[in-house]
Amino acid sequence: MGIIEKIKEIEAEMARTQKNKATEYHLGQLKAKIAKLRTQLLEPPKGTSGAGEGFEVTKFGHGRVALIGFPSVGKSTLLTMLTGTHSEAASYEFTTLTCIPGIIHYNDTKIQLLDLPGIIEGASEGKGRGRQVIAVSKSSDIVLMVLDASKSEGHRQILTKELEAVGLRLNKRPPQIYFKKKKTGGISFNSTAPLTHVDEKLCYQILHEYKIHNAELLFREDATVDDLIDVIEGNRKYMKCIYVYNKIDVVGIDDVDKLARQPNSIVISCNLKLNLDRLLAKMWEAMGLVRVYTKPQGQQPDFSDPVVLSADRGGCTVEDFCNHIHRNLVKEVKYVLVWGTSARHYPQHCGLAQYLHDEDVVQIVKKKEKEAEGGRGRFKSHSTAPARISDREKKAPLKT
């Protein structure tokens, strides 16, 4: 029996099992078994060297956005309108067969937008080119799920289910669970919050299903069984997702108003070019990019080429800003002057731990050379004499 057949058999058993207090332990074990099988399904087959098939797209720009959706929902048209890159669009399905990248120039930054082939139900099991599409999505910063406003709401649920089956968690934060394997000592179970979904016995059974008999487990919130399995697996990715409802020009105004009021959703029309500027603003807000401008000493700030930081790519502190310029710059920093919304007064003397906000201006003051040498006068740590004989100056010959 293959892995997919085993998963379907366990799902059928879960569907016919009644959910009550007596069966929660059994259901928890079944969920752990499904998670293990899905992890095996995503791993490359044994005996193969290197990675499997995929789309070779080099990362470019300050952020990466992936377009995911069913065939013929307007992904290629949206890419063409936002980036100017031509992507073939036609009235039949599966027009796009590979990954087509484009660049969005927005707020002095470059954002890479990827037009991916349409995925179908069963993509997590390898149907169509689902695995390649999902693999590229995992390498992105955010996901734009493009949906047809005239179709049923079931499309959004199907796509979310397919992405969650391969370890993508959309618009969720990592669970507050501390988990660490140990060599000895058994399983230590603690919690700082009252637990209503799991108990100590259920956690022991799930850990034994993964053949973990020595570990430290601490719950900092009222988590579920699925949250615990995600922490044990350790390969989940938590991403922001914007639900983009296209083709609003073919539905009524009441339906458009209902879709627009849903969380993390936005309505557009590629045909009539409606609300595309709001889509870019929503994308910018979700990515959380921070533009920092540099100011040389005694000169005006340089507003032409900002240093772009983000929490997902390194961080937004002054230390991250210095590392972005040069990795050895942190050792030479004496203090930093900051202008902007992150400063209490202008300018503010800051250290390396200061968090920077969007459109801040930063001036780095480096240590002087004498300070870097360490000590003055007879307390100097090293001699200033030349190291080689050839570097010594010859004295003038004596006059006789």
N, C-alpha and C positions, 0 to 999 in steps of 0.2 A: 504494500500500500504506500503510495506517495505521500509527500508532506501535505499537499493541497487536500487530498482525500481525508487525511487524518484531521486537518483543521475543520473541514466540513462536518465530519462525524462528531467532533467535540462540540461544534456550534449547534448541531441538531440535538445533542444530549442536553446542552444548556437551555435550548428553547423548550424542551418538554419537561424540564425540571421546575417544580414550583418554587417560587422565591419566598422563603420564610426563615425563621430563626434556626430551624433544624437543618436546613440545606445550605446555609451561607458558607460553611466550611468546605463543603463539596464544590460549590460554585467557585469559591476562591481558588481551589486547586485546579479546576478546569481552566480558569482564566490564566493561571500561571503556565499551564501546559500549552495553551494557544500562543502566548507571548513567546515561549521558547521555540515553538515550531515556526512562527513568523520570522524570528531572528535567523533560524537556519535557512529559511526560504530566501532571505536577502543576501546571505553569504554566497560567494562564488563557489561553484562546485569543486570538490577535491580533485587534485591532480592537474589543475589549471594554473598556469603561472601568470602573475600580473592581474590587472583589473579586467572586468568584462567589457562588453560593448557599451558605448556611451557617446555623448555629444562632446566633442573637443572644443570648448569655448574658453578662451583665456580671460581671466578676470581683468577688467579695465575700469578706470574711473574711481569715484569715491563711494559707490554703492552699487548693488546689483538687485534688480527686481525681475521676478519671473512671472510670466503670464500663463495661468493654468485655466483650463476650461474644456467643455465638450466641443466637438467639432462644430464649425459654422456658427460661432457666437460672436465673431468680430475681433478676434485677437490680432490677426494680421492687419486688418484695417486700423486698429488702434495703434499698433506699432508704427505703421506708415505715417499716421497723423502726428504722433508725438515726437518721432525721431527723424522723419524724412527718409529713412531707409525703406527701400521697396521690398515688400513681402507679398508674394503672390496671393491674391484673393479671388475666389470664384464662387459660383452658386452651388457647387457640390462639396461634399464633406471630404475631410482629410486632404485638403489642398496643400497644407504645410506638412512636409515629411521629415524635416530636420530642424535643428535649432538655428534661428536667425537672430543675430544680435543687432542692437541699435543703441545710439547714445542720445540721451536727453540732456540738453544744456539748460540748466535751471538754477537761478540764484548763484551764479559764478561757480557752479559745480558741474561735474559730469557723472551722470547716472546711467549705468548699463541696463538696458531693457531687453529681455530675452523672449522671443516669440517661440513657444514650444508647440509641438504637434498636439492635437486634441487627444484627450484620454477618454477611455470608456469604462464602463462598470467592469470590475475585475482587473484593473490595471495593477493593483498591488500583487496579484498572482502572476503577472507577466503578460497579460493580454495586450495586444497592440504593441506599442513602444512605451508602455506605462512605467516600467522600471527605470528606463533612461530618463524619462521626463521627470520622475520623482527624484532621481539622483541629482539632476541639475537644480531642482527646486531646493534641495537641502543645502546647496552651496550658496543660495541667495540670502539677501538680508531680509527682504519681505516678499510676500506672495500677493499678486493681484489675481483673485479668482473671478474670471469673467463669466457672467451668466446672462442668459437671455431673459429679458423682463417679461416676454410673452409666454414663456414656458412655466411649468409648475415649480413649486418650491422644492420638490424632491431632488432636483439636480444638485442643489447646494448640499443637501444631506448626503447624497451619494458620493460627491467629491470629498467632503469632509471625512467620511468613513474610509474612503480609499487612502487618503493621506495619513489618517491616524493609524491605519493598519501597518504602515511602514515606518512608524515612529515620528511622524510630524505632528506636533501639537499646536494648533492654531489659536492665537489670542489667549494663551494660557501662560501662567507663570510656573516655574519649577516648584514642586511641592516642598514644603518645609520639613523634610525628613533627613536626618543624619544617619548614614549607613556606612559602615566600614567593616571589612573582613578582618578576622584575626586568625592567628595560627592555633591558639589554644584558648581555654577559658569558657567555652560554651557561648550561648546567646544571652546577651544582656539587653533587656527590654525596658525602656523608660518612655515617659511622655510628660510634657509640660502643659498639655491641654486635655480636656475630657474627650474621650474617643467614643463615637457613636456608630461608626461604620466597621471598625476592626477591633479585635481584642488580641490578647497575648497568644492564645492558642492558635488563632487563625494565622498570625504572623509566623509562628513556629512552623506550621504546616506548609506555608508558601516557601519559606526558606529551605525546608527539607526537600521540597520539590525541586529546588535548584541545587540540592546537595551541598547546602551551606549549613554547617553545624557549629561554627565559631564566628560570631559577628557581634557588632555593637549597633543597636538600633534605638534611635531617639526621635519621637514624634513631637514636633513643635506646633502642630495644628491638627484639626480634626480631618485627617486624610482618609481616602477611600482605598479599597483593595487595588484598584487600577493605579493609583498614585504610588503605592508601595512597589508594585511590579515595575513601574517605569523607573523608579530609583534603583532597583536591583539590576535591571537590564543595563542602565547607564548609557544607552545609545539614543536616547530621545532628544529631539531638537525642538525648542520652543520658539515659534516664529510669529510675527505679526502678519495678519492677513486682512486685506481690504476686499470686500465683496463689491464688484463693479457690475451693475445691472445695465446692460447695453440694450439698444433698440426700444427706448422708452417712447419713441414716436409712433409706435403701433399699439400702445395700450392706453387706457383711460387715465385721466388726471388723478382719480381716486387711488388707482393701483400704484401710480408713480409716487404719490404722497405716502402711501403705506410702506413702500420699499425704501424710500429715502429716510424714513424715521427709524429704521432698524439700526442697531449698533454696528459700527465698523462697515457701513454700507454707503454707497454713493451711486447715483443714477446718471447715465450719460447717453448720448446718441452720437455715434460716429457718422451716421448718415447726414444729420443736420448740424454736426459740430457743436453739440450742446454740452455745457458743464465740464469741458475738458480742463479749463483753468482750475476749477475747484478740485478736480481729480489730482492734478499736479500738486496743489497745496496740501491735500490730504496725504499724498504719498510722501511729501517732504516732512510733514508732521510725524508720520509713522516711523520714518527712518531715523529721525532724531539727529540729523547732521548738525555739526557745530562749526561755523566758519570763524577762524581766528586770524586777524590781520597783524602783521609784524610792523614794528616801528624802530628803525635804527636810531641810535643816540644822536640828538641834535638835528634830526630830520623829520619830515612829515611822514605819517603812516602810509604804507603801501597797500592801497585798496584794490589793486588790479589782480593779484594772485593770492587768495587766502590759503591758509593751511586748514584742511578739512578733517575734523575729528568726529568720532562717533563712539558710543558706549559699546557697540558690538565689535568694533575694530580697534581694540587697544585701550580706549578710555578717553576721558575729556579733562584730565588734570594738566597742570603746568608741566609735570614730569613727562606725561605722554606727548605733550606738545614739543618739548625739547628732544625727546627720542625720535619724533617724526622728522625733525630737522637733521639731527646727527646724533648717533648713539653715545658719543663721548662728550656731548655738550653739557650733560647733567653734572659732570664732575667740575666744570669750570664756572657754574652759575654761582654768583654771589647773592643776588636777590633779583626779583622780577617786579616790574611796574605794570599794572593792569588798569585799563580804562574800559568801562562797559557796565552791563547790568550785574555782573558777578562781583563788582567792586563796591565797597561801601562809600568810598570817596575817591575823587580823581586827582592824581593817580594813587593807587593803593600798593604799598609794598607787600608782596606775597611770597610765600614759599612754594615748594614743589608740590604740595598736597592741595593747592587751591583748585577748585573746580571752575572751569571756564564755561561761559555761555555763548550763544550765537552772536556773532559780530563784535566780539571783544577785541581790543587792541592790546598787544603785549610787547613790552620792551625788556629784553634780557640784559642785565648788567653782569659782566663776567669779572672774575677775580683778577687782580693785577698780578703781574709776573712775580714781583717780590713776595706777595702774599702766598702765591702758589709754591714758591721755593721753601717757605717755612723758616721763620726766625730771622733776626737781623744781627749785625755786628759779630761779636765773638760767640754768639749762640747759634750761628748758622749750622744747619745740619750737614752741609757739604762744602767743599772748597771750590773757589772760583778759578783756581790755577788751571792752566791748560793740561789736558790729559796726555797729550803726546809731546815728545821732544821736538818734533818738527814744527809744532805750533808755537813754540816759545820764540820771543823776539830776541834777536842778537843785539848785544850791547855794542855801542860804538867803540872802536879801538882807542886806547889811551894815546894821547899826544906826548911824544918824547922829544 
